[in-house]
Amino acid sequence: MALAHAIMTALIEDDLSGYELSRDFTTSLGFFWNASHQQIYQELRKLSEKGWLNKREVSQSGKPNKIVYGLTAAGRDALSEWVFGTTRTQAAKDELLVKLYNLDVSNVAHITAEISERREGMMQLLYLYETIRRRHYAEPASLPARRKGVYLALAFGINQGEHFLSWCDQALELLSGMESVEK
């Protein structure tokens, strides 16, 4: 998936400024597709040049004017064409998994600490996901179609996070045994 599709998806329901897109990205699509502010602004320019987004200037009191972007009919068509296309998966790139190939007695404490930190980070993310789920998706069967899709993406993130926690627990248990045997 290109960043373009993630941005157009974020603009399906509302016209947003680049700042609003960046902010919303970190609390929604950003859970599953990462992009920097700079990447988002570059992509907005490209999408506008293609005619897939329109942009308009909005006056603000006491602040500089902002540029707001919205999907054009051509943008909706391009997004629809993408949705009906074949979905590609991308291979994961995770340095921690490569580090595990280098595990030995000299670095087991460090790698154990990294796994513990990653576990803690996932706990925090799962707490956020669960808060969102309870607040906005308590009754998934009654949601409109698009919101059901968002719920399913969130449920995937929750399931993936829980699986990762289970792996962390398994790894930490195995490595703690290694530390006590090899000391």
Secondary structure as GFF3:
##gff-version 3
##sequence-region A 1 183
A	DSSP	alpha_helix	3	10	.	.	.	ID=ss1
A	DSSP	beta_strand	16	17	.	.	.	ID=ss2
A	DSSP	alpha_helix	18	26	.	.	.	ID=ss3
A	DSSP	three_ten_helix	29	31	.	.	.	ID=ss4
A	DSSP	alpha_helix	37	50	.	.	.	ID=ss5
A	DSSP	beta_strand	53	58	.	.	.	ID=ss6
A	DSSP	beta_strand	66	71	.	.	.	ID=ss7
A	DSSP	alpha_helix	73	84	.	.	.	ID=ss8
A	DSSP	alpha_helix	95	100	.	.	.	ID=ss9
A	DSSP	alpha_helix	108	136	.	.	.	ID=ss10
A	DSSP	three_ten_helix	140	142	.	.	.	ID=ss11
A	DSSP	alpha_helix	145	182	.	.	.	ID=ss12
###
